[in-house]
Amino acid sequence: MSETMMFEPTAEQFGIFWKYLSLPQVTDVDYNGHELWITDLQRGRYLAEEEVSPSFISAFTHNISNCVNQQFNHAHKVLEADTRELRISMIHESASGTGISICIRRSPCFVRNTLKDMVQKRYCPEKILHLLLNCVHAGMNFVFGGEPGAGKTECAKFFMQFIPREERVITIEDSLEMHYAQINPGADTVELRVGAGFSYTDAIKASLRQNPSWLMLSEARSVEVTSLLEQWSTGVHGFTTIHLDDLRKLPDRIMNMMNDVNDADRMEDRIYRYVNVGILIRRMEQPGGSVRRYIDQLCFYSREGKENKISMLVKNGELVSEELPPDIKRKMEENGIKNPFLCERFEQYVREGR
């Protein structure tokens, strides 16, 4: 795993890139060696009109490599760098037949969505928003699935803001994108960043001695998911994201990541016991080039007796069932939630602009 260094960006450094990165709806700026492509939440993905000169690209890559004190040349073909809101990835022309490739992803220190907007834009039915807020209040464990660029982290950031400020949240990321402390001022939080000499597994295990109430892993990718489930089994709550196209595939995806193949049945049972809520985010191109993001699937994972079950409540963006598994109902009742589909603080949150 390569280690990235953080620096503060300037408009002068980023040149033409900055014109687009400063727009609030822009999430990605990509240069493929001869063209500049922009990803915008409203307009979708489009080709920028400006031509990008080779001299600017040379100056930009040289500047970024100096900022993070890393080489970028024939011998060191990949460079990654971070600012507080930007994640930069560059591939050298010696490894790319189309020329230097630059991808800049923007993850702002604020939540783009509000409850009101999510209802108006058909992100999900209002009843589901009530349910998910109650799931947060009940301390359930969430996995946000979707394809790259679907908006998994943005959805996770949105629901994180409803965690009580006094409950300690530890975030674990390789690139700091959750911005929990900035989005939730006054909250008890520790932001851990993994890199060379400090892996995801190291960070998860170290977190247990930091008195967490919530453990947030930016993305479940490999064997660290075993440690994550171990922590969740202790009563620590948490969120994570995963690349996925169907929530019914989640248990198999996690099983393939886990490093204990000698007791597969026991490991599968732990997935159904300690992963509570599955949310699949879909990104869909609209007529005219705009983009719609929405909750395509919502399910609960549960273990009833000796049987593992997936209870699907939302399919294709539509509410198809209101039947909750017994253990999910029990978690709601234990936290004083009488009606899972009615969040008593919903109107207060709307008034607060959340």
Summary of the structure (lengths in Angstrom):
residues: 354
radius of gyration: 21.2
end to end distance: 36.2
largest distance: 65.8
contacts: 1098
relative contact order: 0.12
helix: 33%
strand: 27%
